[in-house]
Amino acid sequence: MRGQIALISEHASPLSILGGVDCGGQNLYVAKVAKALTSLGYEVDVFTRRDDDQLPDMVEWDQGIRVLYVPAGPPRFIRKEDLYPFMQDFTEYMVRFCRHQRKAYDLVHANFWMSGLVAADMKRRLGIPFVITFHALGRVRRLHQQQADGFPDVRFAVEDRLVAEADRLIAEAPQDAGDLIRLYGADPSRIVIVPCGFDPEELWPLDKASARMAIGLPAEEGMILHVGRIVPRKGIDTVIRAYARFLLDHKAPTKLLIVGGESDEPDPERTPEIGRLQRLATELGIADRVCFIGRRGRSQLKYYYSAADLFVTTPWYEPFGITPLEAMACGTPVVAANVGGLKFSVRDGETGYLVPPGDPDSLAERFRLLYSSPALLRVFGQQAIQRVNELFTWTHVAEGLSKVYGEVMLEGGMKRDAVLSTSVDRAFDQAIDALQQAKRRLRLPLTEAAVRLGECLTRGGRVLIYGQGDSAQEAEEWASVLTGCLSNHPGWPAIALHDASGTGWHGGDRHLLRQVDTLGRCDDVLLTLCATALPPSVIACLRQARVAGLQRILLHGSDHDGLEDLADVLLDVPLTEMREVRHLHRLLLHILLDLILERMAAATERRCGDRQSVPSVLDRSRRAKEGTGTRRRQLINLTGKTIPP
């Protein structure tokens, strides 16, 4: 498995029937990309808005692809121009879903600006990188549609943000990339051109006469075809006007077929643009030659593409345009408006012609030229087949996307590693800073504590050590290590004390005092560890120790004042967080142990006057420490982690 990808397409479900107002190229793109990615080894989930209350939460689709319907706004059709207010609901669903996923997504591929907004918020909240295919840019749309553009102006600010925050911007054509740079200030290094495609297993050239028979047209009748959404920006009125001019001097029988709409049968009520175009054809006197077919399924389109002499598409603008590729895949030349992605997919004078948008005269002239040269039509058709199969299959598209995904995921891993390395550096810096502060503050009191402890043990005294709360473990270990190091010491050199409650707050007063009275002798040392506020039993114990003549050493945090009267030596560490205080306490105990052993070894040398005895004391101590106090050899990381040597 190469990665787990979330495809977001808020208004364009891969399972919707194509040809409607909001069901077109993006639906097909998401569907085909999802399938092609799974064939490369990716796991793919597609998230789209629930627009029907009868839809399930999830559909297990082709090749294991999951389509998940997101509750965002009322479960009914809403124009994409009106969906922006529901994108916060979409985002919240996505965040909840991702947090409950067993395995995190490696990358989000957003389609359209509103899906991009969701992906950008997911990146901020969950850290998942994202790429975006805009499919159409707001500023380009506004430039061409002006007042007819129904999207809110907030789209421009959102797109600016997405251009700045996306890990990659996937342009579908050079024009798309240029618009991102020119209109949005996009970084060219983060733009990758990955075009749309077609499926060779779905679309291929058929015998023209057979294809015409399959769709109910006479084999000898010529045919010009348009396939796509029936909306004003597709410029179908330009096609009808051009066709009327073409018919003025072309007498051979031909038909203009227009495939698309909201229903299988052409219905001006469900698709108002059909009504407008029908009226135009009537006004031009060619209503009998212009056939509105209605919506057709994917399995039927190869018959229409193969039956046509030529395919025509003249939108005002077009980010890419998939239907021209599909026509070329079936061996049909394309006459297209010289806009957007059509300038990239259609090779002028090689696979068809490019004409100025909104120019019916130029379009009619190309109709005449192609119909006057059947040989040219055949050559263009053959070259069209070659071009799309070399450059524009969905497999090529998925491979291009996979390369982008891989780069982003690699960068994401490197960024995570860099963040982790930065955290490690910061932790070490904080530890070093804490140690430097501790050295400056504790150098003299630590020396005094070591002297008192060493003198006590040298004369045969003992150390009573008490760790309050979570520090009890450090106290027990230290007493055990010291006892093991001083095996020749008369009696027990170190004893760990315990209060009855284990916390020192409730019920431990008498128990702890009784231990001090029973075990402590004059000039012994009471070593107390406390990382938090001193509980009453410990305060009472320290006061009782003073009365009994014990020396008192207190290791404490630095955020508590007024402790000087409770200890002869106060080691207040320069930290306030309890966990960090405990770690530094542990380090100070190790330092004290080393200082004690060094002092006692030196005292033994002076007493015996024999330097050979010094190594024996140190060796015996070292062996004892290695056997009973392996934790003493561990490096202490003040961030809370213990790192083995």
C-alpha positions as semicolon CSV with decimal commas, in nm:
position;residue;x (nm);y (nm);z (nm)
1;M;0,000;0,000;0,000
2;R;0,154;0,327;-0,119
3;G;-0,052;0,554;0,102
4;Q;-0,398;0,641;0,227
5;I;-0,555;0,932;0,040
6;A;-0,866;1,136;0,118
7;L;-1,025;1,291;-0,191
8;I;-1,262;1,575;-0,101
9;S;-1,515;1,690;-0,358
10;E;-1,787;1,876;-0,173
11;H;-2,043;1,917;-0,453
12;A;-1,930;1,666;-0,715
13;S;-1,989;1,305;-0,617
14;P;-1,818;1,036;-0,825
15;L;-2,145;0,842;-0,815
16;S;-2,365;1,119;-0,960
17;I;-2,503;1,095;-1,312
18;L;-2,310;1,327;-1,540
19;G;-2,454;1,601;-1,757
20;G;-2,650;1,802;-1,502
21;V;-2,590;2,159;-1,387
22;D;-2,349;2,058;-1,112
23;C;-2,254;1,716;-1,250
24;G;-1,976;1,736;-1,501
25;G;-1,602;1,711;-1,539
26;Q;-1,519;1,727;-1,168
27;N;-1,744;1,430;-1,089
28;L;-1,573;1,229;-1,361
29;Y;-1,227;1,346;-1,257
30;V;-1,277;1,236;-0,897
31;A;-1,423;0,901;-1,002
32;K;-1,150;0,817;-1,251
33;V;-0,864;0,945;-1,033
34;A;-0,988;0,738;-0,739
35;K;-0,997;0,421;-0,951
36;A;-0,660;0,486;-1,112
37;L;-0,496;0,555;-0,776
38;T;-0,621;0,228;-0,629
39;S;-0,472;0,043;-0,927
40;L;-0,137;0,195;-0,825
41;G;-0,172;0,062;-0,471
42;Y;-0,329;0,355;-0,285
43;E;-0,622;0,329;-0,047
44;V;-0,874;0,598;-0,137
45;D;-1,171;0,748;0,045
46;V;-1,389;1,005;-0,131
47;F;-1,580;1,259;0,078
48;T;-1,872;1,443;-0,077
49;R;-2,173;1,626;0,065
50;R;-2,490;1,433;0,141
51;D;-2,749;1,587;-0,093
52;D;-3,023;1,326;-0,046
53;D;-3,158;1,194;0,285
54;Q;-3,185;0,845;0,131
55;L;-2,811;0,816;0,082
56;P;-2,622;0,586;0,320
57;D;-2,333;0,708;0,533
58;M;-2,087;0,518;0,319
59;V;-2,076;0,319;-0,004
60;E;-1,813;0,053;-0,070
61;W;-1,746;0,131;-0,432
62;D;-1,528;-0,005;-0,710
63;Q;-1,194;-0,168;-0,612
64;G;-1,256;-0,105;-0,245
65;I;-1,293;0,272;-0,279
66;R;-1,515;0,415;-0,007
67;V;-1,749;0,705;-0,085
68;L;-1,855;0,882;0,234
69;Y;-2,149;1,122;0,239
70;V;-2,080;1,414;0,470
71;P;-2,370;1,577;0,658
72;A;-2,319;1,945;0,580
73;G;-2,634;2,146;0,537
74;P;-2,977;2,004;0,456
75;P;-2,970;1,668;0,274
76;R;-3,102;1,796;-0,056
77;F;-2,965;1,949;-0,374
78;I;-2,815;2,293;-0,320
79;R;-2,643;2,487;-0,595
80;K;-2,268;2,485;-0,546
81;E;-2,280;2,864;-0,548
82;D;-2,475;2,845;-0,220
83;L;-2,273;2,579;-0,036
84;Y;-2,010;2,795;0,133
85;P;-2,205;2,849;0,461
86;F;-2,204;2,471;0,519
87;M;-1,832;2,417;0,485
88;Q;-1,767;2,455;0,857
89;D;-1,998;2,159;0,920
90;F;-1,808;1,969;0,652
91;T;-1,479;2,048;0,824
92;E;-1,599;1,944;1,170
93;Y;-1,720;1,612;1,033
94;M;-1,386;1,551;0,862
95;V;-1,188;1,629;1,177
96;R;-1,403;1,397;1,389
97;F;-1,383;1,123;1,129
98;C;-1,005;1,147;1,100
99;R;-0,956;1,142;1,476
100;H;-1,149;0,817;1,499
101;Q;-0,971;0,655;1,205
102;R;-0,750;0,359;1,289
103;K;-0,494;0,484;1,041
104;A;-0,433;0,848;0,956
105;Y;-0,452;0,978;0,600
106;D;-0,115;1,044;0,444
107;L;-0,252;1,324;0,229
108;V;-0,571;1,508;0,135
109;H;-0,643;1,590;-0,230
110;A;-0,899;1,870;-0,242
111;N;-1,109;1,939;-0,550
112;F;-1,254;2,290;-0,590
113;W;-1,204;2,585;-0,358
114;M;-1,457;2,488;-0,091
115;S;-1,303;2,143;-0,056
116;G;-0,970;2,322;-0,034
117;L;-1,097;2,526;0,258
118;V;-1,185;2,204;0,441
119;A;-0,844;2,057;0,361
120;A;-0,661;2,371;0,480
121;D;-0,844;2,365;0,813
122;M;-0,768;1,994;0,848
123;K;-0,401;2,066;0,790
124;R;-0,401;2,328;1,066
125;R;-0,584;2,107;1,313
126;L;-0,456;1,761;1,225
127;G;-0,129;1,826;1,047
128;I;-0,231;1,637;0,730
129;P;-0,071;1,784;0,415
130;F;-0,294;1,867;0,121
131;V;-0,282;1,932;-0,251
132;I;-0,556;2,100;-0,448
133;T;-0,696;2,090;-0,798
134;F;-0,909;2,402;-0,831
135;H;-1,090;2,291;-1,151
136;A;-1,188;2,658;-1,191
137;L;-1,048;2,978;-1,043
138;G;-1,276;3,243;-0,897
139;R;-1,101;3,543;-1,050
140;V;-1,100;3,384;-1,395
141;R;-1,468;3,298;-1,363
142;R;-1,557;3,650;-1,249
143;L;-1,360;3,796;-1,538
144;H;-1,566;3,601;-1,791
145;Q;-1,906;3,577;-1,623
146;Q;-1,908;3,905;-1,432
147;Q;-2,255;3,955;-1,281
148;A;-2,361;3,605;-1,384
149;D;-2,106;3,462;-1,140
150;G;-2,312;3,353;-0,842
151;F;-2,028;3,262;-0,606
152;P;-1,970;3,484;-0,300
153;D;-1,677;3,724;-0,302
154;V;-1,524;3,540;-0,006
155;R;-1,410;3,286;-0,263
156;F;-1,122;3,513;-0,363
157;A;-0,983;3,535;-0,010
158;V;-1,021;3,162;0,041
159;E;-0,838;3,090;-0,284
160;D;-0,560;3,329;-0,183
161;R;-0,521;3,135;0,141
162;L;-0,521;2,800;-0,038
163;V;-0,256;2,914;-0,284
164;A;-0,040;3,015;0,013
165;E;-0,099;2,708;0,231
166;A;-0,137;2,410;-0,005
167;D;0,162;2,180;-0,025
168;R;0,114;2,158;-0,401
169;L;-0,111;2,331;-0,652
170;I;-0,217;2,093;-0,927
171;A;-0,280;2,284;-1,247
172;E;-0,462;2,101;-1,524
173;A;-0,298;2,295;-1,806
174;P;-0,031;2,560;-1,866
175;Q;-0,301;2,829;-1,877
176;D;-0,420;2,718;-1,533
177;A;-0,065;2,743;-1,398
178;G;-0,021;3,086;-1,553
179;D;-0,345;3,211;-1,400
180;L;-0,235;3,091;-1,054
181;I;0,089;3,285;-1,085
182;R;-0,054;3,596;-1,251
183;L;-0,377;3,635;-1,054
184;Y;-0,284;3,479;-0,719
185;G;0,091;3,524;-0,686
186;A;0,146;3,149;-0,658
187;D;0,495;3,013;-0,607
188;P;0,584;2,846;-0,940
189;S;0,793;2,584;-0,760
190;R;0,477;2,450;-0,590
191;I;0,273;2,425;-0,911
192;V;0,264;2,094;-1,095
193;I;0,076;2,042;-1,421
194;V;-0,121;1,717;-1,419
195;P;-0,392;1,717;-1,689
196;C;-0,721;1,532;-1,699
197;G;-0,762;1,208;-1,889
198;F;-0,981;0,945;-2,050
199;D;-1,024;0,570;-2,001
200;P;-0,912;0,357;-2,301
201;E;-1,121;0,070;-2,168
202;E;-1,429;0,290;-2,185
203;L;-1,371;0,492;-2,503
204;W;-1,220;0,379;-2,833
205;P;-1,294;0,432;-3,204
206;L;-1,594;0,248;-3,346
207;D;-1,701;0,208;-3,705
208;K;-1,881;0,533;-3,786
209;A;-2,172;0,376;-3,972
210;S;-2,229;0,120;-3,696
211;A;-2,209;0,390;-3,430
212;R;-2,470;0,599;-3,611
213;M;-2,701;0,303;-3,639
214;A;-2,657;0,239;-3,265
215;I;-2,785;0,588;-3,179
216;G;-3,059;0,589;-3,445
217;L;-2,903;0,813;-3,711
218;P;-2,880;0,738;-4,081
219;A;-2,532;0,618;-4,174
220;E;-2,505;0,867;-4,463
221;E;-2,602;1,174;-4,260
222;G;-2,326;1,403;-4,131
223;M;-2,311;1,490;-3,763
224;I;-2,152;1,760;-3,547
225;L;-2,152;1,680;-3,175
226;H;-2,145;1,873;-2,850
227;V;-2,137;1,688;-2,515
228;G;-2,138;1,856;-2,175
229;R;-2,329;2,051;-1,920
230;I;-2,600;2,271;-2,067
231;V;-2,517;2,604;-1,905
232;P;-2,457;2,949;-2,056
233;R;-2,080;2,958;-2,000
234;K;-2,036;2,655;-2,227
235;G;-2,110;2,885;-2,525
236;I;-2,347;2,646;-2,699
237;D;-2,528;2,943;-2,850
238;T;-2,208;3,020;-3,043
239;V;-2,215;2,667;-3,183
240;I;-2,578;2,703;-3,296
241;R;-2,512;3,040;-3,464
242;A;-2,203;2,899;-3,637
243;Y;-2,396;2,594;-3,750
244;A;-2,666;2,817;-3,903
245;R;-2,398;3,008;-4,102
246;F;-2,239;2,679;-4,209
247;L;-2,571;2,550;-4,344
248;L;-2,606;2,852;-4,573
249;D;-2,368;2,696;-4,823
250;H;-2,344;2,332;-4,705
251;K;-2,633;2,143;-4,857
252;A;-2,540;1,788;-4,759
253;P;-2,760;1,648;-4,480
254;T;-2,610;1,704;-4,136
255;K;-2,733;1,730;-3,781
256;L;-2,603;1,913;-3,476
257;L;-2,648;1,688;-3,172
258;I;-2,631;1,839;-2,823
259;V;-2,596;1,582;-2,543
260;G;-2,650;1,682;-2,180
261;G;-2,901;1,820;-1,935
262;E;-3,075;1,734;-1,612
263;S;-3,283;1,449;-1,756
264;D;-3,263;1,165;-2,006
265;E;-3,511;1,347;-2,228
266;P;-3,453;1,714;-2,308
267;D;-3,665;1,913;-2,066
268;P;-3,656;2,295;-2,079
269;E;-3,818;2,314;-1,737
270;R;-3,546;2,108;-1,568
271;T;-3,270;2,255;-1,785
272;P;-3,368;2,616;-1,865
273;E;-3,070;2,668;-2,096
274;I;-3,216;2,406;-2,332
275;G;-3,527;2,620;-2,370
276;R;-3,318;2,928;-2,453
277;L;-3,112;2,737;-2,709
278;Q;-3,420;2,581;-2,869
279;R;-3,569;2,926;-2,914
280;L;-3,244;3,044;-3,072
281;A;-3,244;2,753;-3,318
282;T;-3,604;2,835;-3,408
283;E;-3,519;3,201;-3,465
284;L;-3,234;3,098;-3,696
285;G;-3,461;2,860;-3,887
286;I;-3,260;2,546;-3,808
287;A;-3,469;2,391;-3,530
288;D;-3,513;2,076;-3,742
289;R;-3,136;2,035;-3,774
290;V;-3,048;2,088;-3,405
291;C;-3,124;1,788;-3,187
292;F;-3,119;1,804;-2,810
293;I;-3,063;1,449;-2,695
294;G;-3,077;1,482;-2,317
295;R;-2,847;1,313;-2,069
296;R;-2,665;0,994;-2,166
297;G;-2,478;0,740;-1,956
298;R;-2,105;0,677;-1,979
299;S;-2,153;0,347;-2,160
300;Q;-2,341;0,520;-2,444
301;L;-2,100;0,807;-2,509
302;K;-1,852;0,615;-2,727
303;Y;-2,130;0,566;-2,984
304;Y;-2,200;0,939;-3,001
305;Y;-1,831;1,035;-3,015
306;S;-1,758;0,775;-3,285
307;A;-2,068;0,868;-3,488
308;A;-1,968;1,233;-3,513
309;D;-1,769;1,384;-3,800
310;L;-1,634;1,641;-3,562
311;F;-1,674;1,749;-3,201
312;V;-1,725;2,114;-3,106
313;T;-1,687;2,297;-2,775
314;T;-1,672;2,676;-2,744
315;P;-1,693;2,776;-2,378
316;W;-1,622;3,129;-2,258
317;Y;-1,344;2,976;-2,050
318;E;-1,246;2,620;-1,964
319;P;-0,986;2,519;-1,702
320;F;-0,935;2,194;-1,891
321;G;-1,230;2,017;-2,055
322;I;-1,254;1,637;-2,056
323;T;-1,507;1,584;-2,335
324;P;-1,266;1,695;-2,612
325;L;-1,022;1,424;-2,494
326;E;-1,300;1,167;-2,507
327;A;-1,396;1,270;-2,860
328;M;-1,033;1,246;-2,973
329;A;-1,003;0,903;-2,808
330;C;-1,282;0,791;-3,042
331;G;-1,101;0,932;-3,346
332;T;-1,310;1,247;-3,383
333;P;-1,136;1,581;-3,457
334;V;-1,219;1,873;-3,226
335;V;-1,294;2,234;-3,300
336;A;-1,262;2,426;-2,975
337;A;-1,248;2,775;-2,834
338;N;-0,893;2,896;-2,788
339;V;-0,923;2,923;-2,409
340;G;-0,784;2,762;-2,094
341;G;-0,696;2,396;-2,107
342;L;-0,837;2,354;-2,457
343;K;-0,526;2,530;-2,588
344;F;-0,327;2,245;-2,432
345;S;-0,536;1,940;-2,519
346;V;-0,629;2,033;-2,877
347;R;-0,337;2,081;-3,117
348;D;-0,440;2,346;-3,369
349;G;-0,398;2,212;-3,722
350;E;-0,307;1,865;-3,595
351;T;-0,598;1,718;-3,399
352;G;-0,851;1,985;-3,491
353;Y;-0,872;2,363;-3,476
354;L;-0,882;2,639;-3,218
355;V;-1,106;2,940;-3,278
356;P;-1,166;3,263;-3,083
357;P;-1,438;3,226;-2,819
358;G;-1,774;3,378;-2,906
359;D;-1,690;3,398;-3,278
360;P;-1,951;3,204;-3,481
361;D;-1,802;3,318;-3,815
362;S;-1,461;3,167;-3,743
363;L;-1,625;2,851;-3,614
364;A;-1,844;2,818;-3,927
365;E;-1,537;2,860;-4,146
366;R;-1,368;2,564;-3,973
367;F;-1,681;2,355;-4,023
368;R;-1,665;2,431;-4,396
369;L;-1,294;2,355;-4,418
370;L;-1,320;2,017;-4,250
371;Y;-1,632;1,905;-4,438
372;S;-1,470;2,004;-4,763
373;S;-1,174;1,774;-4,693
374;P;-1,269;1,425;-4,573
375;A;-0,900;1,325;-4,592
376;L;-0,813;1,601;-4,345
377;L;-1,083;1,479;-4,111
378;R;-0,932;1,128;-4,121
379;V;-0,576;1,253;-4,058
380;F;-0,687;1,474;-3,772
381;G;-0,881;1,181;-3,625
382;Q;-0,579;0,948;-3,637
383;Q;-0,351;1,208;-3,484
384;A;-0,608;1,277;-3,213
385;I;-0,610;0,909;-3,114
386;Q;-0,231;0,904;-3,094
387;R;-0,209;1,224;-2,888
388;V;-0,460;1,131;-2,619
389;N;-0,323;0,781;-2,574
390;E;0,030;0,913;-2,533
391;L;-0,052;1,195;-2,290
392;F;-0,402;1,186;-2,148
393;T;-0,504;0,849;-2,007
394;W;-0,620;0,828;-1,646
395;T;-0,325;0,600;-1,580
396;H;-0,092;0,882;-1,686
397;V;-0,288;1,119;-1,464
398;A;-0,263;0,888;-1,162
399;E;0,109;0,840;-1,216
400;G;0,157;1,216;-1,226
401;L;-0,049;1,260;-0,911
402;S;0,137;0,976;-0,741
403;K;0,465;1,154;-0,804
404;V;0,324;1,471;-0,647
405;Y;0,182;1,277;-0,352
406;G;0,515;1,106;-0,295
407;E;0,703;1,435;-0,290
408;V;0,456;1,590;-0,047
409;M;0,453;1,287;0,183
410;L;0,833;1,277;0,181
411;E;0,848;1,646;0,262
412;G;0,587;1,594;0,532
413;G;0,798;1,321;0,687
414;M;1,104;1,542;0,669
415;K;0,912;1,828;0,825
416;R;0,788;1,602;1,104
417;D;1,144;1,482;1,159
418;A;1,263;1,842;1,159
419;V;0,995;1,938;1,411
420;L;1,092;1,640;1,625
421;S;1,459;1,732;1,600
422;T;1,373;2,087;1,698
423;S;1,184;1,954;1,999
424;V;1,483;1,741;2,095
425;D;1,715;2,039;2,062
426;R;1,479;2,251;2,268
427;A;1,459;1,983;2,536
428;F;1,835;1,959;2,559
429;D;1,868;2,337;2,564
430;Q;1,617;2,357;2,846
431;A;1,796;2,081;3,033
432;I;2,134;2,249;2,990
433;D;1,989;2,580;3,104
434;A;1,834;2,416;3,410
435;L;2,163;2,244;3,494
436;Q;2,356;2,570;3,455
437;Q;2,115;2,743;3,691
438;A;2,135;2,451;3,933
439;K;2,515;2,464;3,924
440;R;2,521;2,834;4,005
441;R;2,265;2,807;4,283
442;L;2,353;2,470;4,437
443;R;2,729;2,446;4,409
444;L;2,801;2,557;4,767
445;P;2,501;2,397;4,944
446;L;2,563;2,072;4,755
447;T;2,922;2,071;4,875
448;E;2,809;2,137;5,232
449;A;2,554;1,856;5,210
450;A;2,820;1,615;5,085
451;V;3,052;1,714;5,370
452;R;2,785;1,661;5,634
453;L;2,681;1,326;5,485
454;G;3,040;1,206;5,446
455;E;3,140;1,301;5,801
456;C;2,828;1,137;5,940
457;L;2,897;0,809;5,765
458;T;3,272;0,818;5,835
459;R;3,213;0,825;6,208
460;G;2,963;0,540;6,184
461;G;2,645;0,743;6,173
462;R;2,350;0,681;5,945
463;V;2,137;0,868;5,695
464;L;1,761;0,863;5,722
465;I;1,611;0,946;5,384
466;Y;1,247;1,024;5,320
467;G;1,085;1,084;4,983
468;Q;0,747;1,248;4,992
469;G;0,486;1,109;4,751
470;D;0,632;1,011;4,414
471;S;0,985;1,079;4,542
472;A;0,967;0,773;4,770
473;Q;1,109;0,552;4,496
474;E;1,419;0,771;4,458
475;A;1,469;0,763;4,837
476;E;1,451;0,383;4,850
477;E;1,690;0,340;4,559
478;W;1,941;0,585;4,701
479;A;1,938;0,416;5,041
480;S;1,983;0,076;4,875
481;V;2,276;0,193;4,662
482;L;2,451;0,365;4,953
483;T;2,410;0,059;5,173
484;G;2,555;-0,161;4,903
485;C;2,852;0,069;4,857
486;L;2,933;0,077;5,230
487;S;2,920;-0,294;5,310
488;N;3,183;-0,255;5,586
489;H;2,983;0,017;5,760
490;P;2,867;-0,078;6,111
491;G;2,494;-0,131;6,098
492;W;2,277;0,017;5,827
493;P;2,433;0,334;5,675
494;A;2,109;0,443;5,509
495;I;1,745;0,375;5,592
496;A;1,445;0,486;5,383
497;L;1,154;0,616;5,589
498;H;0,785;0,580;5,503
499;D;0,474;0,754;5,625
500;A;0,160;0,553;5,674
501;S;-0,045;0,730;5,407
502;G;0,226;0,736;5,143
503;T;0,166;1,106;5,082
504;G;0,256;1,275;5,409
505;W;-0,073;1,463;5,416
506;H;-0,319;1,248;5,611
507;G;-0,242;1,023;5,903
508;G;0,134;1,003;5,844
509;D;0,249;1,242;6,121
510;R;0,287;0,998;6,412
511;H;0,421;0,714;6,200
512;L;0,695;0,929;6,046
513;L;0,784;1,095;6,379
514;R;0,805;0,755;6,545
515;Q;1,057;0,640;6,282
516;V;1,273;0,949;6,334
517;D;1,265;0,906;6,713
518;T;1,342;0,533;6,692
519;L;1,605;0,527;6,419
520;G;1,768;0,867;6,441
521;R;2,058;0,953;6,667
522;C;2,228;1,278;6,742
523;D;2,438;1,400;6,446
524;D;2,274;1,153;6,205
525;V;2,138;1,311;5,889
526;L;1,775;1,334;5,779
527;L;1,770;1,375;5,399
528;T;1,425;1,477;5,274
529;L;1,301;1,489;4,912
530;C;0,990;1,687;4,829
531;A;0,896;1,806;4,478
532;T;0,578;1,983;4,590
533;A;0,456;2,178;4,890
534;L;0,569;2,031;5,221
535;P;0,284;1,843;5,393
536;P;0,227;1,890;5,769
537;S;0,379;1,553;5,864
538;V;0,708;1,639;5,691
539;I;0,725;1,982;5,853
540;A;0,664;1,818;6,191
541;C;0,928;1,557;6,115
542;L;1,190;1,820;6,027
543;R;1,118;2,011;6,346
544;Q;1,135;1,694;6,553
545;A;1,467;1,606;6,387
546;R;1,612;1,939;6,498
547;V;1,503;1,875;6,858
548;A;1,663;1,529;6,841
549;G;1,993;1,677;6,716
550;L;1,977;1,540;6,361
551;Q;2,123;1,733;6,073
552;R;1,861;1,816;5,813
553;I;1,913;1,834;5,436
554;L;1,610;1,925;5,227
555;L;1,582;1,886;4,847
556;H;1,292;2,095;4,725
557;G;1,146;2,292;4,433
558;S;1,218;2,662;4,389
559;D;0,865;2,801;4,411
560;H;0,829;2,776;4,788
561;D;0,980;3,024;5,034
562;G;1,032;3,019;5,409
563;L;1,199;2,679;5,425
564;E;1,535;2,792;5,562
565;D;1,428;2,732;5,924
566;L;1,332;2,374;5,842
567;A;1,672;2,263;5,713
568;D;2,042;2,304;5,785
569;V;2,115;2,268;5,414
570;L;1,853;2,366;5,161
571;L;1,887;2,243;4,802
572;D;1,607;2,429;4,625
573;V;1,627;2,344;4,255
574;P;1,557;2,622;3,998
575;L;1,249;2,452;3,856
576;T;0,879;2,462;3,933
577;E;0,724;2,172;3,739
578;M;0,706;1,867;3,966
579;R;0,829;1,614;3,713
580;E;1,134;1,823;3,628
581;V;1,205;1,883;3,998
582;R;1,209;1,507;4,056
583;H;1,447;1,450;3,768
584;L;1,689;1,708;3,902
585;H;1,654;1,564;4,252
586;R;1,758;1,228;4,110
587;L;2,064;1,383;3,952
588;L;2,156;1,562;4,276
589;L;2,129;1,234;4,466
590;H;2,371;1,072;4,224
591;I;2,612;1,362;4,261
592;L;2,585;1,344;4,641
593;L;2,657;0,972;4,633
594;D;2,970;1,022;4,426
595;L;3,090;1,305;4,651
596;I;3,028;1,097;4,964
597;L;3,223;0,801;4,828
598;E;3,511;1,019;4,715
599;R;3,526;1,188;5,056
600;M;3,514;0,859;5,244
601;A;3,781;0,706;5,019
602;A;4,006;1,004;5,087
603;A;3,942;0,970;5,461
604;T;4,030;0,601;5,445
605;E;4,356;0,685;5,264
606;R;4,454;0,935;5,527
607;R;4,367;0,698;5,807
608;C;4,548;0,397;5,673
609;G;4,841;0,581;5,517
610;D;4,832;0,323;5,243
611;R;4,740;0,436;4,895
612;Q;4,676;0,075;4,793
613;S;4,370;0,079;5,010
614;V;4,212;0,356;4,811
615;P;4,141;0,155;4,495
616;S;4,000;-0,127;4,704
617;V;3,745;0,102;4,863
618;L;3,651;0,258;4,533
619;D;3,640;-0,075;4,350
620;R;3,421;-0,229;4,618
621;S;3,191;0,072;4,606
622;R;3,178;0,062;4,228
623;R;3,091;-0,307;4,222
624;A;2,819;-0,254;4,481
625;K;2,672;0,035;4,285
626;E;2,671;-0,161;3,962
627;G;2,491;-0,451;4,128
628;T;2,224;-0,264;4,319
629;G;2,188;0,070;4,150
630;T;2,192;0,036;3,773
631;R;1,949;0,324;3,746
632;R;2,225;0,543;3,885
633;R;2,412;0,502;3,557
634;Q;2,122;0,629;3,350
635;L;2,140;0,967;3,185
636;I;1,880;1,206;3,312
637;N;1,678;1,397;3,058
638;L;1,499;1,687;3,221
639;T;1,218;1,670;2,965
640;G;1,082;1,361;3,141
641;K;1,244;1,076;2,948
642;T;1,508;0,839;3,085
643;I;1,763;0,749;2,819
644;P;1,962;0,426;2,870
645;P;2,340;0,467;2,837
